[in-house]
Amino acid sequence: MKTGPSFADAAVGRIAQGTKVLAEGGYEKIFRQTFETVPEEQLLKTYACYLSTSAGPVMGVLYLSTAKLAFCSDNPLSYQMGEQTQWSYYKVFAEPPCFLLIYNRNYDMHMQFRLI
């Protein structure tokens, strides 16, 4: 069973993401453009990661701010709307007290986060 891309695919994806981040002005700017924020909200940390979905892993960035935990896919995903195919970025966020973040490193040094 394969749960993610090959090492080479992941490396190419990370290079593409880094290029996008540089071109768009950094993680802070992307975060504020992608998610509704308040002026006093500060972006604390970003993580390149895969979000596990029923359709398979989705590559993107996990944003941890002083007000929320948010994920946005690196690329738009397709879905059917009637007869037409639509494209949209996969975005998820949670605000306290609605989330508890559990962080651990498993045996192969991948970071895992779970929302409960």
C-alpha positions as CSV (number, residue, x, y, z in Angstrom):
1,M,0.0,0.0,0.0
2,K,1.4,3.4,-1.0
3,T,0.4,6.3,1.2
4,G,2.6,9.0,-0.4
5,P,4.7,9.9,-3.4
6,S,8.2,8.6,-3.9
7,F,11.1,10.5,-2.4
8,A,12.0,12.0,-5.8
9,D,8.4,13.2,-6.3
10,A,8.3,14.7,-2.8
11,A,11.7,16.5,-3.4
12,V,10.4,18.0,-6.7
13,G,7.2,19.1,-4.9
14,R,9.2,20.8,-2.2
15,I,11.3,22.6,-4.7
16,A,8.2,23.8,-6.6
17,Q,6.6,24.9,-3.3
18,G,9.8,26.9,-2.3
19,T,9.7,28.6,-5.7
20,K,6.1,29.5,-5.2
21,V,6.7,30.9,-1.7
22,L,9.5,33.1,-3.0
23,A,7.5,34.4,-5.9
24,E,4.5,35.2,-3.8
25,G,6.4,37.0,-1.0
26,G,6.8,34.4,1.7
27,Y,4.7,32.2,3.9
28,E,3.3,35.2,6.0
29,K,1.9,36.9,2.9
30,I,0.4,33.6,1.5
31,F,-1.1,32.8,4.9
32,R,-2.8,36.2,5.1
33,Q,-4.1,36.1,1.5
34,T,-5.4,32.5,1.9
35,F,-7.1,32.7,5.3
36,E,-9.1,35.3,7.0
37,T,-6.9,36.9,9.7
38,V,-7.0,39.7,12.3
39,P,-4.3,42.3,12.4
40,E,-2.9,41.1,15.7
41,E,-2.7,37.4,14.6
42,Q,0.9,36.2,14.1
43,L,2.1,33.3,12.0
44,L,4.3,31.2,14.4
45,K,5.4,28.2,12.2
46,T,4.8,26.5,8.9
47,Y,5.3,22.9,8.0
48,A,5.5,21.3,4.6
49,C,3.3,18.2,4.9
50,Y,0.7,15.9,3.5
51,L,-2.9,15.9,4.7
52,S,-4.4,12.5,4.7
53,T,-7.8,12.5,3.0
54,S,-10.2,9.7,1.8
55,A,-9.0,10.4,-1.7
56,G,-5.3,10.1,-0.7
57,P,-2.6,12.3,0.6
58,V,-2.7,16.0,-0.4
59,M,0.6,18.0,-0.4
60,G,0.5,21.4,1.1
61,V,1.5,23.6,4.0
62,L,0.3,23.5,7.6
63,Y,0.2,27.0,9.2
64,L,0.3,27.5,13.0
65,S,-0.7,31.0,14.1
66,T,-1.6,32.6,17.4
67,A,-5.3,32.2,16.4
68,K,-5.6,29.1,14.2
69,L,-4.2,25.9,12.7
70,A,-4.7,25.9,9.0
71,F,-3.8,23.8,5.9
72,C,-3.8,24.7,2.2
73,S,-2.9,22.4,-0.6
74,D,0.0,23.4,-2.9
75,N,-2.0,22.8,-6.0
76,P,-5.7,23.0,-6.8
77,L,-7.7,19.8,-6.7
78,S,-10.4,18.8,-9.2
79,Y,-13.9,17.8,-8.3
80,Q,-17.1,17.2,-10.3
81,M,-19.9,19.8,-10.1
82,G,-22.7,18.3,-12.3
83,E,-21.2,17.7,-15.7
84,Q,-18.3,20.2,-15.2
85,T,-14.9,19.7,-13.5
86,Q,-14.1,22.4,-11.0
87,W,-10.7,23.2,-9.5
88,S,-10.1,24.6,-6.0
89,Y,-7.3,24.6,-3.4
90,Y,-8.0,22.3,-0.5
91,K,-8.2,24.5,2.7
92,V,-8.9,23.4,6.2
93,F,-8.6,25.4,9.5
94,A,-9.5,25.1,13.1
95,E,-9.6,27.7,15.8
96,P,-9.1,27.2,19.6
97,P,-10.7,25.8,21.7
98,C,-11.8,23.5,18.9
99,F,-8.5,21.8,18.4
100,L,-5.9,19.9,20.3
101,L,-2.7,19.4,18.4
102,I,-0.9,16.1,18.9
103,Y,2.7,16.1,17.5
104,N,5.0,13.1,17.3
105,R,7.8,11.8,15.2
106,N,7.4,8.3,14.1
107,Y,10.1,5.7,13.5
108,D,11.0,7.0,10.0
109,M,11.2,10.6,11.2
110,H,8.1,11.9,9.5
111,M,6.2,14.4,11.6
112,Q,2.5,13.6,12.3
113,F,-0.2,16.0,13.5
114,R,-3.7,15.1,14.4
115,L,-6.7,17.3,15.1
116,I,-9.0,15.9,17.8
